[in-house]
Amino acid sequence: MSIIRIQGIHEIENGIIYEVDTESKPLGVGGMGQVLRGVRIDARGVCQSVAIKFLFDDLPLHVIERARREASIQIHNENLVEMFGFIQIDERIAPDIVHERYHVVSELLEGVMLYDLLKGKTTDNEGKEVEFAAELYNQYVNDRRGFALFIIKNVLSGIMALHDKGYIHRDIDPSNIMVTVDRKVKIIDFGIAKQLSTLNTQDQMLTTAGQFMGKAAYAAPELVVGDVVHQNKTTDIYAVGILLFQLITGHLPFDGATHEVLDMQLHQKMPLQEIVQKDIRKLIARATEKKQIDRFQSAAEFRVALEQVESGAGSEHKTLPPVDFKKLLPDEGLVKNRKVWMAAGGAAVLLVGGILLATIGSSSGDTEERRMLEGKERAERVMTLSHEVIDSSDPYVRTDSLTGVQVKTAGLLIQEAEKILMDSLKAQEGVKILQQVIGKNYRSSSDAAYLLGRLYYEDDDTSENIQRMKMNLTGRMERSNQRAHQLILQAVALDSTSYKALYELGCDYYAGEMRTGDPDSRDIDKALDCFRKSLHFASQANDETYKDKCSKRINELN
């Protein structure tokens, strides 16, 4: 155990201390940094569990500023994640060199993301069943209308609080909504939120005019075209309308590649005919109007209309059980632990420019056994980070400021695997790297699944590089068309725009049992569909080789 104490100027002035065990298992690792469980101790000595994000050392300035702004949106509302602050630690590593470390502190949320709940997951990241999530999923299956109205009402309450403080979220979707263990529905991630009152210098740096921000499937037209000036409360209303459509129907209104969906948001009508219930259809139609003036003008107006629909329909939707407020009180164990931590002997304190970083060290009487245990915990932490992967197809690396461990993107790992596979002595290590990336099930894992699938095919490959990789793996990896087919299916499932994987899948359906191992798998219609989709996405990528290959296959089958 290695406890550090973190304080910035604001914390020093207000008697607030953050304590975190830097050798504990991370709650998560993303493109900006890793998140650890910590404790917030206020001036009264009251303890509260928090999440502390340790930003990577080598982030671009605009990413750091975005994190700073996100942390500044401090609103206490039961439907919003509570942010506690952005802390900069200035550590002097040489007489004339100061190293800056950055942290974002928020309330610690435990539960299930709405995105996962819609797919049937009702357990948290540690595999523990979340009772509230299980209840909601049961309602989603048996009372879709009641479930949708309940979720949207809570989301609108959070949006109202955000709007009242002068911000718009701009990224409302199921991956930014959490169902918590204490029976709350929380909007999280204010990373691209915008202040309504003024478009200041910081806004201009974080949101460039003409640049798309957010997620295509939920993006209002003004967000699609990057019209920063006209993005307002109705921009979030549009996203909530899309979310309501999704919760009622079980799918999104527009599907396709990102650029196709963005075009649909601008020019295509919402498929409202899929909404059977007329009152719900009217709500969605109003919320998702292309013209901002025609939408609900506030979250409050939207919620009133929604409640009228709920009461007017005579819904038997049951009120969910009240919150057990005892769960919100400071944890007794944390208070006790605080006494232990505060009495932990000598502390190495560093003060530079008014910023305090105190590392609570071991007392001189610590045993050799304890030091060995701490070394083991740190080694385990390094090992955990060494197996993390950032979800991005772009090849880059981020450095963890606590351990110095470098966390790589899926794109970079795939590049490294390709190079290793060309080395006959190390080729098997390349396979292990691909398997590591595939195991993350990211969209960016698709290329790894595709490449490994190609290596499993039993037939000779026209690509010289693939042929060489296969030769290097001879006797080390048993080829299997059936395994190859499963990997190609996985590649397409992870990224439906992967034209190379779509082409191979088309070949599988065309050849049938010869390539899949399944005597009933030959399907010319499926093969044609795959080749046509592959041609479409290859054309967008200007890949002449695959355009030619797909065209030839389509001509053969027509």
C-alpha positions as CSV (number, residue, x, y, z in Angstrom):
1,M,0.0,0.0,0.0
2,S,1.3,3.4,-1.0
3,I,-1.0,6.3,0.0
4,I,-0.5,9.7,-1.4
5,R,-2.3,12.9,-0.4
6,I,-3.3,15.4,-3.1
7,Q,-4.1,19.0,-2.6
8,G,-4.3,22.0,-4.9
9,I,-4.6,25.7,-4.0
10,H,-8.4,25.4,-3.7
11,E,-8.1,22.3,-1.5
12,I,-5.5,24.0,0.8
13,E,-7.7,27.1,1.2
14,N,-10.8,25.0,2.1
15,G,-9.2,22.3,4.2
16,I,-9.9,19.5,1.7
17,I,-7.6,16.5,1.3
18,Y,-7.7,13.7,-1.3
19,E,-6.0,10.4,-0.4
20,V,-5.4,7.5,-2.8
21,D,-3.5,4.3,-2.8
22,T,-1.5,4.5,-6.0
23,E,-0.8,0.7,-5.9
24,S,-4.5,-0.2,-5.9
25,K,-6.1,-1.8,-9.0
26,P,-7.3,0.9,-11.4
27,L,-11.1,1.4,-11.8
28,G,-10.4,1.9,-15.5
29,V,-8.0,3.1,-18.1
30,G,-8.9,5.3,-21.1
31,G,-7.4,7.5,-23.7
32,M,-6.8,10.3,-21.2
33,G,-5.5,8.4,-18.2
34,Q,-6.3,5.9,-15.5
35,V,-8.9,6.2,-12.7
36,L,-8.3,5.2,-9.1
37,R,-10.5,4.9,-6.1
38,G,-9.8,7.6,-3.5
39,V,-11.2,9.4,-0.5
40,R,-12.2,13.0,-0.1
41,I,-11.8,14.4,3.4
42,D,-13.4,17.8,4.0
43,A,-12.6,20.3,6.7
44,R,-15.0,18.6,9.2
45,G,-13.2,15.3,8.7
46,V,-16.1,13.8,6.8
47,C,-14.9,11.1,4.3
48,Q,-16.4,10.4,0.9
49,S,-15.3,7.9,-1.7
50,V,-14.3,9.5,-5.0
51,A,-12.9,8.6,-8.4
52,I,-9.6,10.3,-9.2
53,K,-8.4,10.4,-12.8
54,F,-4.6,10.5,-13.2
55,L,-4.1,12.1,-16.6
56,F,-1.3,10.7,-18.8
57,D,1.9,12.8,-18.9
58,D,2.0,13.4,-22.6
59,L,-1.5,14.6,-23.4
60,P,-1.9,17.5,-25.8
61,L,-2.7,20.9,-24.3
62,H,-6.3,21.0,-25.7
63,V,-7.1,17.6,-24.0
64,I,-5.8,18.9,-20.7
65,E,-7.9,22.1,-21.0
66,R,-11.0,20.0,-21.9
67,A,-10.4,18.0,-18.7
68,R,-10.0,21.2,-16.7
69,R,-13.3,22.5,-18.1
70,E,-15.1,19.2,-17.4
71,A,-14.0,19.3,-13.8
72,S,-15.2,22.9,-13.5
73,I,-18.8,21.9,-14.1
74,Q,-19.7,21.3,-10.4
75,I,-23.4,20.8,-10.0
76,H,-25.0,18.9,-7.2
77,N,-28.0,17.0,-8.7
78,E,-29.1,13.4,-8.2
79,N,-29.1,12.9,-12.0
80,L,-25.7,14.3,-12.7
81,V,-22.2,13.0,-11.7
82,E,-20.8,15.4,-9.3
83,M,-17.4,16.9,-10.2
84,F,-15.1,18.0,-7.3
85,G,-12.3,19.7,-9.2
86,F,-9.2,19.7,-11.4
87,I,-5.9,19.5,-9.5
88,Q,-2.5,20.4,-10.9
89,I,0.5,19.1,-9.0
90,D,3.8,20.9,-9.7
91,E,6.7,18.5,-8.8
92,R,10.2,19.8,-8.9
93,I,12.4,17.1,-10.4
94,A,15.4,19.3,-10.8
95,P,16.4,22.8,-9.5
96,D,15.1,24.3,-12.7
97,I,12.6,21.7,-13.9
98,V,9.0,21.4,-12.7
99,H,7.0,18.4,-13.8
100,E,3.2,19.0,-13.9
101,R,0.7,16.3,-13.0
102,Y,-3.0,16.6,-13.6
103,H,-6.0,15.0,-11.8
104,V,-9.8,15.2,-12.2
105,V,-11.8,14.3,-9.2
106,S,-15.5,13.2,-9.3
107,E,-17.9,11.3,-7.1
108,L,-17.4,7.5,-7.2
109,L,-20.2,5.9,-9.2
110,E,-20.8,2.1,-9.1
111,G,-23.4,0.5,-11.3
112,V,-24.1,-0.4,-14.9
113,M,-24.0,1.8,-18.0
114,L,-27.3,2.1,-19.8
115,Y,-25.5,1.0,-23.0
116,D,-24.7,-2.3,-21.3
117,L,-28.1,-2.7,-19.6
118,L,-29.8,-2.5,-23.0
119,K,-27.8,-5.5,-24.0
120,G,-28.8,-7.4,-20.9
121,K,-25.9,-6.8,-18.6
122,T,-26.9,-6.2,-15.0
123,T,-23.6,-6.6,-13.2
124,D,-20.9,-4.0,-12.4
125,N,-17.3,-4.1,-13.6
126,E,-16.4,-6.5,-10.8
127,G,-19.2,-8.9,-11.8
128,K,-21.5,-8.1,-8.9
129,E,-25.2,-8.1,-9.6
130,V,-26.7,-4.6,-9.4
131,E,-30.3,-5.0,-8.1
132,F,-31.6,-1.8,-9.6
133,A,-30.2,-2.6,-13.0
134,A,-31.8,-6.1,-12.9
135,E,-35.2,-4.5,-12.0
136,L,-34.9,-2.0,-14.9
137,Y,-33.8,-4.6,-17.4
138,N,-36.8,-6.7,-16.4
139,Q,-39.0,-3.7,-17.0
140,Y,-37.2,-3.0,-20.4
141,V,-38.2,-6.6,-21.4
142,N,-41.8,-6.5,-20.1
143,D,-42.8,-2.9,-20.0
144,R,-40.8,-1.0,-22.7
145,R,-43.0,2.1,-22.4
146,G,-42.7,2.4,-18.7
147,F,-39.0,1.8,-18.8
148,A,-38.4,4.4,-21.5
149,L,-40.5,7.1,-19.7
150,F,-38.7,6.5,-16.4
151,I,-35.2,6.7,-17.9
152,I,-36.0,9.8,-20.0
153,K,-37.6,11.6,-17.1
154,N,-34.4,11.2,-15.1
155,V,-32.2,12.2,-18.0
156,L,-34.3,15.3,-18.5
157,S,-34.0,16.2,-14.8
158,G,-30.3,16.1,-15.1
159,I,-30.3,18.1,-18.3
160,M,-32.6,20.7,-16.6
161,A,-30.0,21.1,-13.9
162,L,-27.1,21.4,-16.4
163,H,-29.0,23.9,-18.5
164,D,-30.0,26.0,-15.5
165,K,-26.3,26.4,-14.7
166,G,-25.7,27.6,-18.3
167,Y,-24.2,24.5,-19.9
168,I,-25.3,22.1,-22.7
169,H,-24.0,18.5,-22.6
170,R,-23.7,17.7,-26.4
171,D,-23.0,14.0,-25.9
172,I,-26.2,12.4,-24.5
173,D,-26.3,8.7,-25.3
174,P,-26.5,5.4,-23.4
175,S,-22.7,5.2,-22.9
176,N,-22.9,8.4,-20.9
177,I,-25.8,7.4,-18.6
178,M,-25.3,5.1,-15.6
179,V,-27.7,3.2,-13.5
180,T,-26.2,3.2,-10.0
181,V,-26.2,0.8,-7.1
182,D,-28.0,3.5,-5.0
183,R,-30.9,3.5,-7.5
184,K,-30.1,6.6,-9.4
185,V,-29.9,7.4,-13.2
186,K,-26.9,9.6,-13.7
187,I,-25.6,11.5,-16.7
188,I,-21.8,11.4,-16.8
189,D,-18.9,12.7,-18.9
190,F,-19.0,16.5,-19.4
191,G,-16.0,16.3,-21.7
192,I,-17.5,18.3,-24.6
193,A,-20.1,20.3,-22.7
194,K,-20.3,23.9,-23.8
195,Q,-21.1,27.0,-21.8
196,L,-24.1,28.8,-23.2
197,S,-23.4,32.4,-22.0
198,T,-20.4,33.1,-24.2
199,L,-18.1,31.5,-26.7
200,N,-14.9,32.4,-25.0
201,T,-11.3,31.7,-26.0
202,Q,-11.3,28.3,-24.3
203,D,-14.5,27.3,-26.1
204,Q,-12.9,28.2,-29.4
205,M,-9.9,26.1,-28.7
206,L,-11.9,23.1,-27.6
207,T,-14.6,23.3,-30.2
208,T,-13.5,24.5,-33.6
209,A,-16.2,25.8,-35.9
210,G,-17.1,23.3,-38.6
211,Q,-15.8,20.4,-36.5
212,F,-18.2,17.6,-35.5
213,M,-18.4,16.8,-31.8
214,G,-20.3,14.1,-30.1
215,K,-21.7,10.8,-31.5
216,A,-23.3,10.7,-35.0
217,A,-26.3,8.6,-34.0
218,Y,-27.5,11.3,-31.5
219,A,-26.2,14.4,-33.2
220,A,-28.6,17.3,-33.9
221,P,-28.1,19.0,-37.3
222,E,-26.4,22.1,-35.8
223,L,-23.9,19.7,-34.1
224,V,-23.3,17.8,-37.4
225,V,-22.3,20.9,-39.3
226,G,-20.2,22.3,-36.3
227,D,-22.4,25.4,-36.0
228,V,-21.1,26.3,-32.5
229,V,-23.0,29.6,-32.3
230,H,-26.4,28.0,-32.7
231,Q,-25.9,25.0,-30.5
232,N,-28.1,25.5,-27.5
233,K,-30.5,23.7,-25.1
234,T,-32.4,22.2,-28.1
235,T,-29.3,20.4,-29.2
236,D,-29.5,18.2,-26.1
237,I,-33.3,17.9,-26.6
238,Y,-32.7,16.4,-30.0
239,A,-30.3,13.7,-28.5
240,V,-32.9,12.9,-25.8
241,G,-35.5,12.4,-28.5
242,I,-33.2,10.0,-30.3
243,L,-32.6,8.2,-27.0
244,L,-36.4,7.9,-26.5
245,F,-36.8,6.4,-30.0
246,Q,-34.1,3.9,-29.1
247,L,-35.5,2.9,-25.8
248,I,-39.0,2.3,-27.3
249,T,-37.9,0.5,-30.5
250,G,-34.7,-1.2,-29.3
251,H,-32.6,0.3,-32.1
252,L,-31.5,3.7,-33.5
253,P,-33.4,5.5,-36.2
254,F,-30.4,5.8,-38.5
255,D,-27.8,3.2,-39.2
256,G,-24.7,3.1,-41.3
257,A,-21.1,4.5,-41.5
258,T,-20.5,7.6,-39.5
259,H,-20.6,10.0,-42.5
260,E,-23.9,8.3,-43.7
261,V,-25.6,8.8,-40.3
262,L,-24.5,12.4,-40.2
263,D,-26.0,13.0,-43.6
264,M,-29.2,11.3,-42.5
265,Q,-29.4,13.6,-39.4
266,L,-29.3,16.5,-41.8
267,H,-31.6,15.4,-44.6
268,Q,-33.6,12.3,-43.7
269,K,-36.9,12.2,-41.9
270,M,-37.1,10.3,-38.6
271,P,-38.7,6.8,-39.2
272,L,-41.6,7.6,-36.8
273,Q,-43.8,5.0,-38.4
274,E,-41.9,2.5,-36.2
275,I,-43.4,4.1,-33.1
276,V,-46.8,2.4,-32.6
277,Q,-48.0,4.6,-29.7
278,K,-49.2,7.9,-31.1
279,D,-48.5,9.9,-28.0
280,I,-44.9,8.7,-27.8
281,R,-44.5,9.3,-31.5
282,K,-45.5,13.0,-31.1
283,L,-43.0,13.5,-28.3
284,I,-40.2,12.1,-30.5
285,A,-41.3,14.0,-33.5
286,R,-41.3,17.3,-31.6
287,A,-37.9,16.6,-29.9
288,T,-36.2,15.6,-33.2
289,E,-37.3,18.4,-35.5
290,K,-34.5,19.5,-37.9
291,K,-35.3,23.1,-37.2
292,Q,-34.4,24.1,-33.6
293,I,-37.3,26.5,-33.3
294,D,-39.7,23.6,-33.8
295,R,-38.3,21.4,-31.0
296,F,-39.1,21.6,-27.3
297,Q,-37.3,24.7,-26.2
298,S,-36.3,23.4,-22.8
299,A,-35.9,20.1,-20.9
300,A,-38.6,21.3,-18.5
301,E,-41.1,21.7,-21.4
302,F,-40.1,18.2,-22.7
303,R,-40.6,16.7,-19.3
304,V,-44.0,18.3,-18.7
305,A,-45.1,16.9,-22.1
306,L,-43.7,13.5,-21.2
307,E,-45.5,13.5,-17.8
308,Q,-48.8,14.4,-19.5
309,V,-48.3,11.4,-21.8
310,E,-47.6,9.2,-18.9
311,S,-50.6,10.3,-16.8
312,G,-52.9,10.5,-19.8
313,A,-52.2,7.0,-20.9
314,G,-53.2,5.6,-17.5
315,S,-49.8,3.9,-17.2
316,E,-49.4,1.3,-14.5
317,H,-45.7,2.1,-14.4
318,K,-44.8,1.5,-10.8
319,T,-42.8,4.1,-8.8
320,L,-39.4,2.7,-8.2
321,P,-38.5,2.1,-4.5
322,P,-37.1,5.1,-2.6
323,V,-33.4,5.6,-2.1
324,D,-31.9,4.3,1.1
325,F,-30.3,7.5,2.3
326,K,-28.2,5.6,4.7
327,K,-26.1,4.5,1.7
328,L,-25.2,8.1,1.1
329,L,-23.7,8.7,4.6
330,P,-19.9,8.6,5.0
331,D,-18.7,5.0,5.2
332,E,-17.8,4.1,8.7
333,G,-14.8,2.1,7.5
334,L,-13.5,5.0,5.6
335,V,-13.6,7.2,8.7
336,K,-11.7,4.5,10.6
337,N,-9.2,4.2,7.8
338,R,-8.7,7.9,7.7
339,K,-7.5,7.7,11.3
340,V,-5.1,5.0,10.4
341,W,-3.8,6.9,7.4
342,M,-3.4,10.1,9.2
343,A,-1.3,8.4,11.9
344,A,0.9,6.7,9.3
345,G,4.2,8.2,10.4
346,G,6.5,10.5,8.4
347,A,5.2,12.2,5.3
348,A,7.3,13.6,2.5
349,V,5.8,16.9,1.6
350,L,6.6,18.8,-1.6
351,L,5.4,22.4,-2.1
352,V,5.9,24.3,-5.4
353,G,4.0,27.4,-6.3
354,G,1.4,26.9,-3.6
355,I,0.5,23.3,-4.7
356,L,0.9,20.6,-2.1
357,L,1.6,16.9,-2.8
358,A,2.2,14.8,0.3
359,T,3.3,11.2,0.1
360,I,2.4,9.4,3.3
361,G,5.4,7.1,3.7
362,S,6.1,4.2,6.0
363,S,7.2,4.7,9.6
364,S,10.8,3.8,10.4
365,G,9.5,0.8,12.2
366,D,7.9,-0.9,9.2
367,T,8.9,-4.5,8.8
368,E,10.7,-6.0,5.9
369,E,7.6,-8.2,5.3
370,R,5.5,-5.0,4.8
371,R,8.0,-3.5,2.4
372,M,8.0,-6.8,0.4
373,L,4.2,-6.7,0.3
374,E,4.2,-3.1,-1.0
375,G,6.7,-4.1,-3.7
376,K,4.5,-7.0,-4.7
377,E,1.4,-4.7,-4.9
378,R,3.3,-2.2,-7.1
379,A,4.5,-5.0,-9.4
380,E,0.9,-6.3,-9.7
381,R,-0.2,-2.7,-10.6
382,V,2.5,-2.5,-13.3
383,M,1.4,-5.9,-14.6
384,T,-2.2,-4.8,-14.8
385,L,-1.4,-1.6,-16.7
386,S,0.9,-3.5,-19.1
387,H,-2.1,-5.5,-20.3
388,E,-4.4,-2.5,-20.8
389,V,-5.3,-1.3,-24.3
390,I,-6.6,2.1,-25.4
391,D,-9.6,1.9,-27.7
392,S,-8.3,3.7,-30.8
393,S,-7.3,2.7,-34.3
394,D,-4.7,5.5,-34.3
395,P,-1.2,4.3,-33.4
396,Y,-0.1,6.2,-30.3
397,V,1.0,5.5,-26.7
398,R,0.2,7.2,-23.4
399,T,2.4,7.2,-20.3
400,D,1.0,6.5,-16.8
401,S,2.3,9.2,-14.5
402,L,2.4,7.0,-11.5
403,T,4.3,4.0,-12.7
404,G,5.8,5.2,-16.0
405,V,4.1,2.3,-17.8
406,Q,3.2,3.0,-21.4
407,V,-0.4,2.1,-22.4
408,K,-0.7,1.6,-26.2
409,T,-3.7,1.9,-28.5
410,A,-5.2,-1.1,-30.4
411,G,-3.9,0.5,-33.6
412,L,-0.3,0.6,-32.4
413,L,-0.4,-2.9,-31.0
414,I,-1.7,-4.2,-34.3
415,Q,1.1,-2.5,-36.2
416,E,3.6,-4.0,-33.8
417,A,2.0,-7.5,-34.2
418,E,2.3,-7.2,-38.0
419,K,6.0,-6.5,-37.8
420,I,6.6,-9.3,-35.3
421,L,4.7,-11.8,-37.5
422,M,7.2,-11.1,-40.3
423,D,9.9,-12.4,-38.0
424,S,10.1,-16.2,-38.1
425,L,11.6,-16.4,-34.7
426,K,9.0,-14.2,-33.0
427,A,5.8,-14.8,-35.1
428,Q,4.0,-16.5,-32.3
429,E,4.3,-13.4,-30.1
430,G,2.5,-11.5,-32.8
431,V,-0.4,-13.8,-32.5
432,K,-0.5,-13.3,-28.8
433,I,-0.6,-9.5,-29.3
434,L,-3.5,-9.8,-31.7
435,Q,-5.4,-12.1,-29.2
436,Q,-4.9,-9.5,-26.5
437,V,-6.4,-6.7,-28.7
438,I,-9.3,-9.0,-29.8
439,G,-10.0,-9.8,-26.1
440,K,-10.9,-6.2,-25.4
441,N,-13.8,-6.3,-27.9
442,Y,-13.3,-2.7,-28.9
443,R,-14.4,-1.4,-32.3
444,S,-10.7,-0.9,-32.9
445,S,-10.2,-4.6,-32.2
446,S,-11.8,-5.4,-35.6
447,D,-8.6,-5.2,-37.6
448,A,-6.9,-7.6,-35.2
449,A,-9.7,-10.1,-35.6
450,Y,-9.6,-9.7,-39.4
451,L,-5.8,-10.2,-39.5
452,L,-5.8,-13.3,-37.3
453,G,-8.7,-14.7,-39.3
454,R,-6.6,-14.4,-42.5
455,L,-3.8,-16.3,-40.8
456,Y,-6.1,-19.2,-39.8
457,Y,-7.4,-19.8,-43.3
458,E,-6.1,-23.1,-44.8
459,D,-5.9,-21.9,-48.4
460,D,-3.0,-20.0,-49.9
461,D,-3.3,-16.2,-49.7
462,T,-2.7,-13.8,-52.6
463,S,-1.0,-11.3,-50.2
464,E,2.7,-11.8,-50.0
465,N,2.8,-10.5,-46.4
466,I,0.1,-12.9,-45.3
467,Q,1.8,-15.8,-47.0
468,R,5.0,-14.9,-45.2
469,M,3.3,-14.6,-41.8
470,K,1.6,-18.0,-42.4
471,M,4.9,-19.6,-43.3
472,N,6.5,-18.2,-40.1
473,L,3.7,-19.8,-38.1
474,T,4.0,-23.2,-39.7
475,G,4.0,-25.8,-37.0
476,R,3.2,-23.3,-34.3
477,M,-0.5,-22.5,-35.1
478,E,-2.9,-25.1,-36.5
479,R,-4.9,-23.6,-39.4
480,S,-8.7,-23.9,-39.2
481,N,-11.2,-22.5,-41.7
482,Q,-13.9,-22.7,-39.0
483,R,-11.8,-20.6,-36.6
484,A,-11.0,-18.2,-39.4
485,H,-14.7,-17.8,-40.2
486,Q,-15.5,-17.1,-36.5
487,L,-12.8,-14.4,-36.4
488,I,-14.1,-12.7,-39.6
489,L,-17.6,-12.7,-38.2
490,Q,-16.3,-11.1,-35.0
491,A,-14.4,-8.5,-37.1
492,V,-17.6,-7.4,-38.9
493,A,-19.6,-7.4,-35.6
494,L,-17.0,-5.1,-34.1
495,D,-16.9,-2.8,-37.1
496,S,-19.6,-3.1,-39.7
497,T,-17.6,-0.8,-42.1
498,S,-14.6,-3.1,-42.3
499,Y,-14.6,-3.7,-46.0
500,K,-11.7,-6.2,-45.9
501,A,-13.5,-8.3,-43.3
502,L,-16.8,-8.0,-45.3
503,Y,-15.0,-9.2,-48.4
504,E,-13.6,-12.3,-46.6
505,L,-17.1,-13.0,-45.1
506,G,-18.6,-12.8,-48.6
507,C,-16.0,-15.4,-49.7
508,D,-17.0,-17.6,-46.8
509,Y,-20.7,-17.6,-47.7
510,Y,-19.8,-18.1,-51.4
511,A,-17.6,-21.1,-50.8
512,G,-19.7,-22.6,-48.0
513,E,-18.5,-25.6,-46.1
514,M,-15.0,-25.4,-47.8
515,R,-14.3,-22.2,-45.9
516,T,-16.6,-22.4,-42.8
517,G,-16.8,-26.1,-41.9
518,D,-20.6,-25.8,-41.9
519,P,-22.3,-27.8,-44.7
520,D,-25.3,-25.4,-44.6
521,S,-23.3,-22.2,-44.7
522,R,-23.3,-21.6,-48.5
523,D,-25.6,-18.6,-49.1
524,I,-25.3,-16.6,-52.4
525,D,-27.6,-13.8,-51.2
526,K,-25.5,-13.3,-48.1
527,A,-22.3,-13.4,-50.2
528,L,-23.7,-10.8,-52.6
529,D,-24.7,-8.5,-49.7
530,C,-21.2,-8.7,-48.1
531,F,-19.5,-8.0,-51.4
532,R,-21.8,-5.0,-52.1
533,K,-21.2,-3.6,-48.7
534,S,-17.5,-4.2,-49.0
535,L,-17.5,-2.4,-52.4
536,H,-19.4,0.5,-50.8
537,F,-16.9,1.0,-48.0
538,A,-13.9,0.3,-50.1
539,S,-15.1,3.1,-52.5
540,Q,-15.3,5.5,-49.6
541,A,-11.8,4.6,-48.6
542,N,-10.5,4.9,-52.2
543,D,-9.1,1.4,-52.1
544,E,-8.9,0.5,-55.8
545,T,-7.6,-3.0,-55.1
546,Y,-10.7,-4.0,-53.0
547,K,-13.0,-2.1,-55.3
548,D,-11.8,-4.3,-58.2
549,K,-11.9,-7.5,-56.1
550,C,-15.5,-6.9,-55.0
551,S,-16.7,-5.9,-58.4
552,K,-15.4,-9.1,-59.9
553,R,-17.1,-11.2,-57.2
554,I,-20.4,-9.3,-57.7
555,N,-20.2,-9.9,-61.5
556,E,-19.6,-13.6,-60.9
557,L,-22.7,-13.9,-58.8
558,N,-25.1,-11.8,-60.8
